[in-house]
Amino acid sequence: MLLHGIFPPITTPFYPDGNIYFKKLESNVERYSRTPCAGIVVLGSTGEAILLSDQERRDVLKSAREAAAPGKVLIAGTGVESAIETLRLTEYAAELGYDIAMVRTPHYYKKQMLAANILAFYRTVADRSPLPVIIYNFPQATGYDIPAELVIALAEHPHLIGIKESSGEVEKVRRMVEGTRHIRRTVTVTETFEAVTPRMLTAASAGSNGEGGELVQVGGLAGSSSSMGKPSSAAVTVVGKMKTRQKEVGFQVLVGAAQKLHPSLEVGAVGAILAFACVAPTSCYEIYAAWKEGDAELARLKQERIARAAQRVVGELGIPGVKYGMDFNGYFGGGARLPLLPLTGEVKGEVERLLADVRN
């Protein structure tokens, strides 16, 4: 499955009493669906997933799924400390119609998080998951940084299609890209090379009254081996009213630090899951679009425009900073759950000044 582009990992809105504000959640998702972002991530770190109950996680997944536009790739954060609970939440996300599971590294028992443990965890999840899986590495939050060598080893699994690498280390991104360069898989895309998922194909087929094409198996969309020969990207298959073709991709590395997006793309990342895209999705997309068009100078200028704001609002102020930035830019941010505290008036003023030229 294609993961190229920018994905906002949406926040979870709350009422002042701490209950989830589902109407605001749906409103945010609908608005993100109208941006040029490739898809939406639900229950990432920015979504305060770790502060939600199991039932709340399920309710958030359901609400966001129902509000999202049909053409956006939907990624569910389903990582829990144990493999069995991760699989249970992943199975629920698949039932709702999500396209991909994002599974963070287990980290609570840090001394036991050796290579054998991590390999067994991800391979077990990938073997049994009904959805293709991307690894999620966020050492600033978990205190565990999965080594590039382990990622390279895990990339051989056909159901592990990528990683969200949030360490901010551009050199690590380079190592992972170079170490997985031999992995080539074919994925289904639209005629204009945008992502296609099984959910999208099912909808296209149903809309054609059973005429005009066949559904592609999930494995083929997730990324099957191209050892039988490279498919022709020029060949177009019609599924209902959707024209599709095949594209060859590798193990897909996405990054999580907006202030380092352009240099990460330059060393081989194919996109990003950015908390700053919750605040300013178009500004993040403009960096990606300029790089995609081969305009390195414009990409650099667009990167400079958001670098300080991204570092301060996301990297230093965290979720309260992101949520206030969303409020400032016309989304609904609201408050975070304890132990996270709201910003002071002085810091709010600082965020407003940083975002004065990043209003979108």
Order of alpha helices (4+ residues) and beta strands (2+ residues): beta-alpha-beta-alpha-beta-alpha-beta-alpha-beta-alpha-alpha-beta-alpha-beta-alpha-alpha-beta-beta-beta-beta-alpha-beta-alpha-alpha-alpha-alpha-alpha
